[in-house]
Amino acid sequence: LFTQKFWEKFYSEEICHICTECGESFESFEVLVRHQRIHNGEKNYKCPNCGKSFGKRSNLINHQKIHTGMKPYKCHECGKSFIRSSALIRHQRIHTRVKPYKCPDCGKSFSQNSRLLFHQRSHTGGKSHTGGKHHHCSDCGKSFSLRSTLIKHQRGHTGEKPYRCNECGKSFNQSSHLHTHQKIHSGVKPYTYKPHNCPDCGKSFTNSSYLIRHRTSHTGEKLCKCTVCGKSFTQSSNLLKHQRIHTGLKPYTCPICGENFSFRSVLVRHQRIHTGNKPYNCPDCGKSFRESSTLTRHQRTHTGEKPYKCHECGKSFTRSSNLLSHQRTHMRPYTCFDCGKSFRQNAHLLKHERVHTAEKLCKQGLEPNWNVSPKPGRATYLFRT
């Protein structure tokens, strides 16, 4: 089972601690024990903050920097700090413009492997070169290439927020969100440093992934296509959200009343009905609202803004519903099938139709009884002979 080199080392007694799984040899028994955890999956080092386990103590120490906010690796060009040295090396390519990842199809080079993989989708018709997203969310069906990305995504369903700010106690579901928040306490304005610039329009972004998404607005690339209706999207996440229209999938459930929703944002708005939370405050009068759109409409009472204008007569309104109601004065969409006369409101049409109904009943020797109120949307009559 073992190579000649292995036995030479063994008999020379230079190295006497050998892994029986792979044949690798070590100078001390302690190092061998740490190595064997790779094979048996043993993870003895557990994070007290979020419960994640690791096979090596060094990996745990590296991980805990996420919770503490410690960033020992600093860029000498711009001063930005990082948790890991590998992240600093990737970042420094922005300054050095080194692009080690080359596309084998067209020769274009990239500073990060993730950017190359995204670019290669333009050659493969949207399919990843790595072949697959094997990690599936049991709640909404979304798939991911990495298990770590799936775990982050699932926190959106469970509401888990393992990353806690030591200053104010606020919790977050992603470490990047905690780091952004901590800048508030350190006096640094979040989102002021935007090193990723769009070469087409000059717009800057804090994250390279945001820049990649933005650039599709210039190229018009929509690689993700719905197989049901043919609609295309620049991002797979938007395609998955769209497909819920066809599947009727509603993976987000309200824990209080059990109502289901297609989108997490709609669930969050709905839950404010139960909690009474009204996070949107009017700066003019202090009135609070559950939704930002309701606050926007309310503020028009202070500003006098009327953004919805009728193209027929030029009259303006604060709400789109009021404009639609007004436009019927020009359109008259409710038409009588008997005489062709048109009306602005359905109620006016129903009232008018009684004239024709009375004429028909009189011809039959019947008399209508108008004392009974009709049900909404249709005329109901009693007759007297």
C-alpha positions as CSV (number, residue, x, y, z in Angstrom):
1,L,0.0,0.0,0.0
2,F,2.9,2.4,0.7
3,T,5.6,3.6,-1.6
4,Q,9.3,2.8,-1.5
5,K,9.9,6.4,-0.3
6,F,7.6,5.8,2.6
7,W,9.4,2.7,3.8
8,E,12.8,4.4,3.4
9,K,11.6,7.2,5.7
10,F,10.2,4.7,8.1
11,Y,13.3,2.5,8.5
12,S,15.7,5.5,8.5
13,E,13.8,6.7,11.7
14,E,14.1,10.2,10.5
15,I,10.3,10.5,10.6
16,C,8.5,7.9,12.7
17,H,4.9,9.3,12.9
18,I,3.0,8.1,9.8
19,C,-0.6,8.5,8.7
20,T,-2.1,5.1,7.9
21,E,-4.7,6.7,5.6
22,C,-2.5,8.5,3.1
23,G,1.0,7.6,4.1
24,E,2.1,11.1,4.9
25,S,4.8,11.3,7.7
26,F,5.3,13.8,10.4
27,E,8.1,14.8,12.9
28,S,5.8,14.7,15.9
29,F,2.8,12.7,17.2
30,E,0.8,15.9,17.8
31,V,1.1,17.1,14.2
32,L,0.0,13.6,13.1
33,V,-3.1,13.7,15.3
34,R,-4.0,17.2,13.9
35,H,-3.5,15.9,10.3
36,Q,-5.7,12.8,10.9
37,R,-8.7,14.9,11.6
38,I,-8.9,15.6,7.9
39,H,-9.7,12.0,7.2
40,N,-12.0,11.2,10.1
41,G,-13.9,14.5,9.9
42,E,-13.3,15.3,13.6
43,K,-13.9,18.9,14.5
44,N,-13.0,19.6,18.2
45,Y,-12.6,23.3,18.0
46,K,-16.0,25.0,18.4
47,C,-16.7,28.7,18.1
48,P,-18.5,30.0,21.3
49,N,-20.2,32.8,19.3
50,C,-21.9,30.9,16.5
51,G,-21.3,27.2,17.2
52,K,-19.3,26.5,14.0
53,S,-16.7,23.7,14.4
54,F,-13.2,23.3,13.0
55,G,-10.6,20.6,12.7
56,K,-7.7,22.9,13.4
57,R,-7.3,25.5,16.2
58,S,-5.7,27.9,13.7
59,N,-8.8,27.8,11.6
60,L,-11.0,28.6,14.7
61,I,-8.7,31.5,15.5
62,N,-9.0,32.8,12.0
63,H,-12.8,32.4,12.1
64,Q,-13.2,34.2,15.4
65,K,-11.8,37.4,13.8
66,I,-15.2,37.6,12.0
67,H,-17.0,38.1,15.4
68,T,-14.3,40.4,17.0
69,G,-13.9,42.5,13.9
70,M,-10.1,42.1,14.1
71,K,-8.4,42.8,10.8
72,P,-4.6,42.4,11.1
73,Y,-3.8,42.5,7.4
74,K,-3.6,46.1,6.2
75,C,-3.1,47.4,2.6
76,H,-0.2,49.9,2.5
77,E,-1.7,51.6,-0.5
78,C,-5.2,52.6,0.7
79,G,-5.2,51.6,4.4
80,K,-8.0,49.0,4.0
81,S,-7.8,46.0,6.5
82,F,-8.7,42.4,6.1
83,I,-9.2,39.3,8.3
84,R,-7.1,37.0,6.1
85,S,-3.9,37.5,4.2
86,S,-5.5,35.8,1.1
87,A,-8.1,38.6,1.0
88,L,-5.4,41.2,1.2
89,I,-3.6,39.6,-1.7
90,R,-6.8,39.6,-3.8
91,H,-7.4,43.3,-2.8
92,Q,-3.9,44.4,-3.8
93,R,-4.5,43.4,-7.4
94,I,-6.7,46.5,-7.6
95,H,-3.6,48.6,-7.1
96,T,-1.1,46.5,-9.0
97,R,-3.6,45.6,-11.8
98,V,-2.3,42.1,-11.8
99,K,-4.9,39.8,-13.6
100,P,-3.7,36.2,-13.2
101,Y,-7.0,34.5,-14.2
102,K,-7.2,34.2,-18.0
103,C,-10.2,33.0,-20.0
104,P,-9.2,30.1,-22.3
105,D,-11.9,31.0,-24.8
106,C,-11.2,34.6,-25.6
107,G,-8.0,35.4,-23.7
108,K,-9.5,38.1,-21.4
109,S,-7.8,38.3,-18.0
110,F,-9.3,39.0,-14.5
111,S,-7.9,39.8,-11.1
112,Q,-10.2,37.3,-9.3
113,N,-11.3,33.7,-10.2
114,S,-14.9,34.6,-9.4
115,R,-14.9,37.2,-12.1
116,L,-13.5,34.8,-14.6
117,L,-16.2,32.2,-13.8
118,F,-18.9,34.9,-14.2
119,H,-17.4,36.0,-17.5
120,Q,-17.2,32.4,-18.8
121,R,-21.0,32.2,-18.6
122,S,-21.1,34.4,-21.7
123,H,-19.3,31.6,-23.6
124,T,-21.3,28.7,-22.1
125,G,-24.8,30.3,-22.4
126,G,-25.2,30.9,-18.6
127,K,-23.9,27.5,-17.4
128,S,-21.1,27.4,-15.0
129,H,-17.7,25.9,-16.0
130,T,-17.5,24.2,-12.6
131,G,-20.7,22.3,-13.6
132,G,-22.9,22.5,-10.7
133,K,-24.8,23.9,-7.8
134,H,-25.2,20.8,-5.7
135,H,-26.3,22.5,-2.5
136,H,-30.1,23.1,-2.5
137,C,-32.2,25.1,-0.1
138,S,-35.1,22.9,1.2
139,D,-37.2,26.0,1.8
140,C,-37.3,27.7,-1.6
141,G,-35.4,25.4,-3.9
142,K,-32.5,27.8,-4.7
143,S,-29.2,26.1,-5.5
144,F,-25.6,27.1,-4.6
145,S,-22.1,26.0,-5.6
146,L,-20.8,26.3,-2.1
147,R,-22.3,24.9,1.1
148,S,-21.1,28.0,3.0
149,T,-23.2,30.2,0.6
150,L,-26.3,27.9,1.2
151,I,-25.8,28.3,5.0
152,K,-25.8,32.1,4.7
153,H,-28.9,32.0,2.5
154,Q,-30.8,29.8,4.9
155,R,-30.4,32.4,7.6
156,G,-32.9,34.4,5.6
157,H,-35.5,31.7,6.3
158,T,-34.6,30.9,9.9
159,G,-34.0,34.5,11.0
160,E,-30.7,33.4,12.6
161,K,-28.3,36.3,13.2
162,P,-25.0,34.9,14.7
163,Y,-22.9,38.0,14.3
164,R,-23.3,40.4,17.2
165,C,-22.0,43.9,17.6
166,N,-20.1,44.2,20.9
167,E,-20.8,47.9,21.1
168,C,-24.6,48.0,20.8
169,G,-25.7,44.4,20.8
170,K,-27.3,44.5,17.3
171,S,-27.1,41.2,15.5
172,F,-26.6,40.4,11.8
173,N,-26.9,37.3,9.6
174,Q,-23.7,37.9,7.7
175,S,-20.2,39.0,8.9
176,S,-19.9,41.5,6.1
177,H,-23.1,43.3,7.4
178,L,-21.6,43.4,10.9
179,H,-18.3,44.9,9.6
180,T,-20.2,47.6,7.7
181,H,-22.3,48.4,10.9
182,Q,-19.2,48.6,13.1
183,K,-17.9,51.5,11.1
184,I,-20.7,53.6,12.6
185,H,-19.1,53.1,16.1
186,S,-15.6,53.7,14.8
187,G,-16.5,57.0,13.3
188,V,-16.0,55.8,9.7
189,K,-18.8,56.5,7.3
190,P,-20.0,53.2,5.7
191,Y,-19.8,52.9,2.0
192,T,-17.4,55.9,1.5
193,Y,-14.6,53.7,0.2
194,K,-15.6,52.3,-3.2
195,P,-12.5,50.9,-5.0
196,H,-14.4,49.1,-7.7
197,N,-15.0,51.5,-10.6
198,C,-17.1,50.9,-13.7
199,P,-15.0,51.6,-16.9
200,D,-18.1,52.5,-18.8
201,C,-19.7,55.2,-16.7
202,G,-17.3,55.7,-13.8
203,K,-19.7,54.7,-11.1
204,S,-18.0,53.2,-8.0
205,F,-18.9,50.2,-5.8
206,T,-17.9,48.9,-2.4
207,N,-17.9,45.3,-3.6
208,S,-16.7,43.7,-6.8
209,S,-19.9,41.6,-7.1
210,Y,-21.9,44.8,-7.2
211,L,-19.8,46.1,-10.0
212,I,-20.2,42.9,-12.0
213,R,-24.0,43.1,-11.6
214,H,-24.0,46.8,-12.6
215,R,-22.0,46.2,-15.8
216,T,-24.7,44.0,-17.2
217,S,-26.8,47.2,-17.5
218,H,-24.3,48.4,-20.1
219,T,-23.8,45.1,-21.9
220,G,-27.5,44.2,-21.9
221,E,-26.5,40.6,-21.0
222,K,-29.4,38.6,-19.7
223,L,-28.1,35.1,-19.4
224,C,-30.8,33.7,-17.1
225,K,-34.0,32.9,-19.1
226,C,-37.3,31.6,-17.8
227,T,-38.2,28.4,-19.5
228,V,-42.0,29.0,-19.0
229,C,-42.5,32.5,-20.5
230,G,-39.1,33.3,-22.0
231,K,-38.4,36.4,-19.9
232,S,-34.6,36.9,-19.3
233,F,-32.8,38.3,-16.3
234,T,-29.2,39.4,-15.6
235,Q,-29.1,37.6,-12.2
236,S,-30.1,34.0,-11.4
237,S,-31.6,35.2,-8.1
238,N,-34.1,37.5,-10.0
239,L,-35.0,34.5,-12.3
240,L,-35.8,32.3,-9.3
241,K,-38.0,35.0,-7.7
242,H,-39.8,35.5,-11.0
243,Q,-40.4,31.7,-11.4
244,R,-42.5,31.8,-8.2
245,I,-45.2,33.5,-10.3
246,H,-45.5,30.3,-12.4
247,T,-44.9,27.8,-9.6
248,G,-47.0,29.5,-6.9
249,L,-44.2,28.7,-4.4
250,K,-44.5,30.7,-1.2
251,P,-41.5,29.7,1.0
252,Y,-41.8,32.5,3.6
253,T,-44.3,31.7,6.4
254,C,-45.5,34.1,9.0
255,P,-44.9,32.4,12.4
256,I,-47.8,34.3,14.0
257,C,-50.7,33.7,11.6
258,G,-49.3,31.1,9.2
259,E,-49.8,33.1,6.0
260,N,-47.3,32.3,3.3
261,F,-45.5,34.7,1.0
262,S,-43.4,34.4,-2.2
263,F,-40.8,37.0,-1.1
264,R,-39.1,37.6,2.2
265,S,-39.6,41.4,1.8
266,V,-43.4,41.0,1.7
267,L,-43.3,38.8,4.8
268,V,-41.3,41.5,6.7
269,R,-43.9,44.1,5.7
270,H,-46.7,41.8,6.7
271,Q,-45.2,41.1,10.2
272,R,-45.4,44.7,11.1
273,I,-49.2,44.3,11.2
274,H,-48.7,41.9,14.2
275,T,-45.8,43.8,15.9
276,G,-47.2,47.2,15.3
277,N,-43.8,48.3,14.2
278,K,-43.8,51.6,12.2
279,P,-40.2,52.3,11.3
280,Y,-40.8,55.1,8.8
281,N,-41.2,58.5,10.5
282,C,-42.3,61.7,8.9
283,P,-39.6,64.4,9.6
284,D,-42.3,67.2,9.4
285,C,-45.0,66.0,11.8
286,G,-43.6,62.9,13.4
287,K,-46.3,60.5,12.2
288,S,-45.1,56.9,11.7
289,F,-45.9,54.4,9.0
290,R,-45.3,50.6,8.4
291,E,-44.2,51.0,4.8
292,S,-41.9,53.5,3.1
293,S,-44.3,54.0,0.2
294,T,-47.0,55.1,2.6
295,L,-44.6,57.6,4.1
296,T,-43.8,58.9,0.6
297,R,-47.5,59.5,-0.1
298,H,-48.0,61.2,3.3
299,Q,-45.2,63.6,2.8
300,R,-46.9,65.0,-0.3
301,T,-49.5,66.5,2.1
302,H,-46.6,68.7,3.4
303,T,-44.8,69.4,0.1
304,G,-47.9,69.7,-2.1
305,E,-46.2,67.5,-4.7
306,K,-48.5,66.0,-7.3
307,P,-46.4,63.7,-9.5
308,Y,-49.3,62.0,-11.3
309,K,-50.4,64.1,-14.3
310,C,-53.3,63.6,-16.7
311,H,-52.1,63.9,-20.3
312,E,-55.6,64.8,-21.5
313,C,-56.2,67.9,-19.4
314,G,-53.0,68.5,-17.4
315,K,-54.6,68.1,-14.0
316,S,-52.2,66.6,-11.4
317,F,-52.8,64.2,-8.4
318,T,-50.9,63.0,-5.3
319,R,-51.9,59.3,-5.9
320,S,-51.9,57.1,-9.0
321,S,-55.3,55.7,-8.0
322,N,-56.8,59.2,-8.0
323,L,-55.3,59.8,-11.5
324,L,-56.9,56.6,-12.8
325,S,-60.2,57.5,-11.4
326,H,-60.0,61.0,-13.0
327,Q,-58.9,59.6,-16.4
328,R,-62.3,57.8,-16.6
329,T,-63.9,61.2,-17.1
330,H,-62.1,61.2,-20.4
331,M,-62.4,57.5,-21.3
332,R,-66.0,56.4,-20.1
333,P,-65.1,52.7,-20.1
334,Y,-68.5,51.4,-19.0
335,T,-70.7,50.8,-22.0
336,C,-74.4,49.9,-22.2
337,F,-75.0,46.8,-24.4
338,D,-78.5,47.9,-25.3
339,C,-78.0,51.5,-26.5
340,G,-74.2,51.9,-26.6
341,K,-74.1,54.8,-24.2
342,S,-70.9,55.1,-22.1
343,F,-70.4,56.0,-18.4
344,R,-67.4,56.9,-16.2
345,Q,-68.5,54.6,-13.3
346,N,-70.0,51.2,-13.1
347,A,-72.7,52.4,-10.7
348,H,-73.9,54.9,-13.3
349,L,-74.2,52.2,-15.9
350,L,-76.2,49.9,-13.6
351,K,-78.6,52.8,-12.8
352,H,-79.0,53.5,-16.6
353,E,-79.6,49.8,-17.4
354,R,-82.8,49.9,-15.3
355,V,-84.4,52.1,-18.0
356,H,-84.0,49.2,-20.5
357,T,-85.0,46.6,-18.0
358,A,-88.3,48.5,-17.2
359,E,-89.0,48.8,-21.0
360,K,-88.6,45.0,-21.4
361,L,-90.8,44.2,-18.4
362,C,-93.5,46.5,-19.5
363,K,-93.7,44.7,-22.9
364,Q,-94.1,41.5,-21.0
365,G,-96.9,42.9,-18.8
366,L,-94.6,42.9,-15.7
367,E,-93.8,45.7,-13.3
368,P,-90.3,46.1,-11.7
369,N,-89.9,46.5,-7.9
370,W,-87.0,48.9,-7.3
371,N,-87.3,48.8,-3.5
372,V,-84.7,46.0,-3.2
373,S,-81.1,47.1,-3.4
374,P,-79.0,45.2,-6.0
375,K,-75.8,43.3,-5.1
376,P,-72.5,45.0,-6.0
377,G,-71.6,44.5,-9.6
378,R,-74.9,43.4,-10.9
379,A,-78.6,44.4,-11.0
380,T,-81.1,42.3,-9.0
381,Y,-84.8,42.9,-9.4
382,L,-88.2,41.7,-7.9
383,F,-91.2,41.7,-10.2
384,R,-94.9,42.3,-9.6
385,T,-97.5,41.0,-12.0
